[in-house]
């Protein structure tokens, strides 16, 4: 189960709407406790892909900086988000071909000219052949923390 706090949800919604019709992308920071994950921050990345209307490529320097910054604390890089302009919030064939780490969340946002339409979360299979959908729940900070640590 993934708990998504209001601030990162709003940040993702604003980012994907601003970058439309291109794919937006960024990293998800938070805490992991067994099968539960609490996403407390979404950090936007420039999309470095050659064709940003159809692909995304995260800034590797951003990821390295965030991994270094979170090394000593409870927060960690949990995964990433990206948008599917005028497409569904589910993995594409391009997404399946881009699986490199099976323990990272893939949060996919469906976006249109009207903004964010839907979000869904996935975890890649260990053999990198596909994804499993994971429960994604919006959370209010105090309630989410209580639920997360129970």
C-alpha positions as CSV (number, residue, x, y, z in Angstrom):
1,X,0.0,0.0,0.0
2,X,1.2,3.5,-0.8
3,X,0.0,6.5,1.1
4,X,0.4,9.8,-0.9
5,X,0.3,13.0,1.2
6,X,-1.6,16.0,-0.1
7,X,1.5,18.2,-0.8
8,X,3.2,15.7,-3.1
9,X,-0.1,14.9,-4.8
10,X,-0.6,18.7,-5.5
11,X,3.0,19.1,-6.7
12,X,2.6,16.2,-9.1
13,X,-0.7,17.5,-10.4
14,X,0.8,21.0,-11.0
15,X,3.9,19.6,-12.7
16,X,2.1,17.3,-15.1
17,X,-0.4,20.0,-16.0
18,X,2.4,22.6,-16.6
19,X,4.5,20.2,-18.8
20,X,1.5,19.0,-20.9
21,X,1.6,18.0,-23.8
22,X,5.0,16.6,-22.9
23,X,5.6,13.9,-20.3
24,X,6.6,15.2,-16.9
25,X,8.7,13.2,-14.5
26,X,10.1,13.4,-11.0
27,X,11.2,11.4,-8.0
28,X,9.2,10.3,-5.0
29,X,10.7,10.6,-1.5
30,X,9.4,9.1,1.7
31,X,9.6,6.2,4.1
32,X,9.1,2.5,3.6
33,X,7.9,0.1,6.4
34,X,7.5,-3.4,5.1
35,X,4.9,-3.4,2.4
36,X,3.8,0.2,3.3
37,X,5.2,3.3,1.7
38,X,4.5,6.9,2.7
39,X,5.3,9.4,-0.1
40,X,6.0,12.8,1.6
41,X,7.6,14.7,-1.2
42,X,7.6,14.8,-5.0
43,X,10.7,16.4,-6.6
44,X,10.3,17.5,-10.2
45,X,13.0,16.6,-12.7
46,X,13.5,18.0,-16.2
47,X,12.6,15.5,-18.8
48,X,15.8,14.8,-20.7
49,X,14.3,12.4,-23.3
50,X,15.0,13.1,-27.0
51,X,11.2,12.9,-27.6
52,X,9.6,14.3,-24.4
53,X,6.1,14.1,-25.9
54,X,6.3,10.3,-25.9
55,X,9.1,9.3,-23.4
56,X,10.6,10.4,-20.2
57,X,14.2,10.4,-18.9
58,X,15.0,11.5,-15.4
59,X,18.0,13.7,-14.6
60,X,20.5,11.2,-13.1
61,X,22.2,14.0,-11.2
62,X,19.0,14.9,-9.4
63,X,18.6,11.3,-8.3
64,X,22.2,11.1,-7.0
65,X,21.8,14.4,-5.1
66,X,18.6,13.2,-3.5
67,X,20.1,9.8,-2.6
68,X,23.1,11.6,-1.0
69,X,20.8,14.0,0.9
70,X,18.6,11.3,2.3
71,X,21.4,8.9,3.2
72,X,21.4,9.7,6.9
73,X,17.6,10.1,7.5
74,X,14.4,8.1,7.5
75,X,13.5,9.4,4.0
76,X,14.6,7.7,0.8
77,X,14.0,7.7,-2.9
78,X,10.9,5.4,-3.2
79,X,10.4,5.7,-6.9
80,X,9.4,8.1,-9.6
81,X,6.4,9.6,-11.3
82,X,5.7,10.4,-14.9
83,X,2.7,11.5,-16.9
84,X,0.9,10.0,-19.9
85,X,-0.4,13.0,-21.9
86,X,-3.8,12.1,-23.3
87,X,-3.2,8.5,-22.2
88,X,-4.2,6.2,-19.3
89,X,-2.6,5.9,-15.9
90,X,-1.2,2.5,-16.6
91,X,2.2,1.2,-17.9
92,X,2.9,1.4,-21.6
93,X,5.1,-1.0,-23.6
94,X,7.7,1.8,-23.4
95,X,7.4,1.8,-19.6
96,X,7.8,-2.0,-19.5
97,X,11.0,-1.7,-21.6
98,X,12.4,0.8,-19.2
99,X,12.2,-1.2,-16.0
100,X,15.7,-1.4,-14.4
101,X,15.0,-1.5,-10.6
102,X,12.2,-3.8,-9.3
103,X,11.9,-2.1,-5.9
104,X,10.9,1.4,-7.1
105,X,7.4,2.7,-7.3
106,X,6.1,3.8,-10.7
107,X,3.4,6.4,-10.2
108,X,1.7,7.2,-13.5
109,X,-0.4,10.3,-14.0
110,X,-3.0,10.6,-16.8
111,X,-3.1,14.2,-17.9
112,X,-5.1,16.1,-20.5
113,X,-5.6,19.8,-21.4
114,X,-7.9,19.9,-18.4
115,X,-5.0,18.8,-16.0
116,X,-4.6,15.7,-14.0
117,X,-7.3,13.1,-14.6
118,X,-6.0,10.0,-12.7
119,X,-3.0,8.5,-10.9
120,X,-2.1,4.9,-10.3
121,X,0.9,3.2,-8.7
122,X,2.8,0.1,-9.8
123,X,5.7,-2.0,-8.8
124,X,7.7,-3.8,-11.5
125,X,8.1,-7.5,-11.5
126,X,11.5,-8.8,-10.3
127,X,12.2,-10.2,-13.8
128,X,11.4,-6.8,-15.3
129,X,8.7,-8.3,-17.5
130,X,5.7,-6.2,-16.2
131,X,4.0,-4.5,-13.3
132,X,1.6,-5.1,-10.5
133,X,-0.8,-2.4,-9.5
134,X,-0.4,-1.3,-5.9
135,X,-3.1,0.4,-3.8
136,X,-2.6,4.2,-3.9
137,X,-4.4,6.1,-1.1
138,X,-4.5,9.9,-0.7
139,X,-3.7,10.8,2.9
140,X,-3.9,13.7,5.3
141,X,-0.6,14.1,7.1
142,X,-1.5,13.4,10.7
143,X,-3.8,10.5,9.8
144,X,-1.4,9.0,7.3
145,X,1.4,9.0,9.8
146,X,-0.7,7.2,12.4
147,X,-1.8,4.6,9.8
148,X,1.7,4.2,8.5
149,X,3.3,3.5,11.9
150,X,0.6,1.2,13.2
